Amino acid sequence: MKAFRTMIKTELKLSLRGMDMLIFAICMPVVITIILGIMYGNKPAFDGARYTFFEQSFGAISTIAICAGGVMGLPLVVSEYRHRKILKRFKVTPVSPAMILAVQIVIYTIYSITSLILVYIASKLFFNFSFRGSLIRFFLAYILVMISIFSIGLMVGGIAKNTKIASVVASILYFPMLIFSGATLPYEVMPQALQKFADLLPLTQGIKLLKSASLNLTIDSNIIIIIPIIVMITVTIICTFISIRFFKWE
């Protein structure tokens, strides 16, 4: 356990020096929070809505760090460590390669939770944000989204032949999810055709689940909640299976 904590501290310092996650997982969500708050303020989400457009967007903004860490950060780190033979070298030490992967997951979880807290503080401080739902329900949904998106990152990083391929695949996954899932561009303002495309993205389903939890929506039909949960769990199972079956340690 001591070795695990030491590795987390070391890897976190290295990650912070790179600045990528600090910019895309920490700063970017806060900036988007402020921009949306200025643009929409206390405007209702739609005519007769009991919540504002900004409150509706909170769940989406909170996933930006998950997307950055899971789809862009994890694949590149895992593939780079394999390319540099780091995972292979750890096989002959008391620290297993699996522990290296676990450390990276913990680090990106720290980024995600930190981002969530900062987005909430900025929303509350500058725009009088009101969280209408259940914190427990929201946090459980947030964990499910993290697990699902991180499983995608581990799969890409684990089976990509080299860092270059991992980078290309990660970019192909990252930018559509970041833009069209509703994390940055609000889902509600998209044309219907674009919404149908967005619904195919795993992160879109996760955001729907988070919105439902944060706004405490009571839906006559539970489909709006059940479908995202099924999608998240299915993605996790498939990606985890592929990672375990085809993961390349060297």
N, C-alpha and C positions, 0 to 999 in steps of 0.2 A: 504493500500500500504506500509505503514511503517513496519507493521508486516511481510509482504512478503519479504521486503528487509532484515529485521533482520534475518529472517529464512534462507535466502540464504547465508548470511555471516556465520551463525552458522553451517549450514549443510555443507558448503564448507570447513570450518575449520576441521570439523570432517572427511570429505572425504579425505582431504590432509594428515591428521594424519595416515590414514589407509595405505597410500603409494601405494596401488594397482593401482589406476588410474594415479597417477603420473608416475609410471613405465610403464604401458601398454598403456596409452593414450597420454602421453607427451614424455617420453624418447624413447620408442620403435620406434615410427614412425621416429624420427630424426636419430636414429641409423641405421635403415633400409635404410633411405635416403642416408646416408653416405656410407654404404656398397654397395648399387647399383651404386652410383656415382663413387666409386673407381673401381668397377668391369666393368662397361660399359662405363663410361666417355662420350665421344662425338661420340661413335659408332652409326651409323644410325640404326634405328629400323629394317630395312630390306634393301636389295639392291635397291637403287634408292629412298629411303624415304627422305622426306624433313625435317624430325624431327628425333631426336635421340631416342635411346631406353630409356634413362633416362627421357627425356621429356614425352615420352609415359607412363612412370610409375608414373608420378606425381599424376594423378587423383586417382590411386589405393592406393598409400601410404597415401593419405589424408583421406582415409576412415578407417584407422586402429583405430583411436580414436572413431569414430562412432560405429564401431563394438564392441570395448571394453566397451564403455559406455552403448550402447543400448542392447546388447545381454548378457553381463556378469554383468555389474554394476547395471542397473535398476532392473532386476528381483530379484537379491539378496537383494537389499535395500528394495524394496516394500514387499517382502515376510518376511523379517526380522522384518520390522516395524509392519506388521500384527501379526506375531508370538509373538512379545513382547507386543502386545496390544496397541501399540502407536497410530495407526489409530483409534482404538476404543476410547481411552482416549480423543483424539482431538475432538470427536463428542460433548463433553460437554463444549468445549471452543470456543471462538470467531474464532479460526483458524479451518477451515474445513479440513477434511481428503483430500479432493480434492486439497486443497492448498499445502499440503505436497507433493503430486504427482507432482504438477506443479513446485514446488521448485526443486525437483529432476531432472525434465526434463531440467529446466534452467541450473542447475549445469553441467549436462552432455553435454549440448549445449556449455557451456563455455569451457569445456575441449576440445570439438571437434574443435571449432573455434581457440582456442589457439594452438592446435596441427597443424592445417592447416597453421596458420601464421608462426610457427616455422619451419615447413617443407619447406615452401616457402623461408624463410630467409636462411636456410641451403643450399637449392638448388641453390639459387642465389649467395650466398656468396662463396661457395666452388666449385661449378660446373658450374657457369655462366649460370644458367637455364634461358630459354627464354619461357615466357608464350605466346603462339601464338593465343589463342582464346579470347573470350569475357568474361571479368570478371563477368559481370552481368549474362550472361547465365550460367557460371560455378557456381556462388554462388546460383542461383535459383535451379540448379540441386543438389547442395550440401545440400540445405535445404530439398529438396524432399527426398533425400537419408536418411537424419537424421530423418525426420518424419516417414518414412517407417520402418527403423530399430528400432527406439525407440518404435514404436507401437508394434513390436514383443516382446520387453522387458517388456512393461507394461502388455501385454497379459499373458506372462509366469509368471511374478511375481504376477499378479492379480488372477490367477486361480489355481496356485500350492497350494497343501494342506499345505505344510510346506517349510521351508528354504532348507531342504535337497533335496526335490524333485525339487525345483526351481534351485538349484545348479547343479543337474544332467542334467536337461533339458537344462539349460543355457550352460553347457559345451558341450553337444551334438550339439547344434546349433553354439556355438562360434568357436570352433577349426576348423571344416570343412570350415566355412565361412572365417575365418582368413587366412587359408592356401590355400584353393582351389578357392577362389573367385578372386584371383589375387592381393589381398591386400599386401601379403608378397611374395609369390611365383608368379613371373610374369606369367600372363595368356598365353602370347605368346610362352613361352618355354614349356608349358605343352603338353603332347601327345594328339592327337585328341580325344581319348576316354575319357581322363580326362577333356578335355574342355567341352565335352557334359555333363558330370556330373556337372561341375562347372556352366554351363548355367542354371541349375535348382535352383541355390542359388540366393535369392533376391539381395544380395550384389554384385554379379557378374554383374547383369543388371545395378545396380547403378553405378558401376565402368565404364562400357561401356559408360554410359551417360556422366560421368565426363570426360572420355578420349576424347570423341567427342567434348565436350565443351572446354577443355583445349588446344586441338590441332587444333581447328577450322576446323574440318573435313567437307568437302562438299561431301556428298554421293548422288549418282544418285537416290538411293532409300532411303526414309526416314524410312525404316523398322528398321534400326540399332538404330534410335533415338526413334521411336514410341513404339517399343516393350518394352524397359526398362521403359519408362514412364508408360505404361499400367501396367506392372508388379509391379512397385513401388506403384502406386495408388491402385491397386487391393489388394496388401498385406496390405496397410494401412487401407483400408475399412474393410477388413475381420478381421484383428487383433483388430481394434477399436471396431467393432461390438461385437466380442467375449468378449473383455474386459468389455464393458458396460453391456453386458447381464449377464456375469457370474462372474464379479469381486467380490471378497470376502473381505469385510472390516474387518472381525474378524474371 
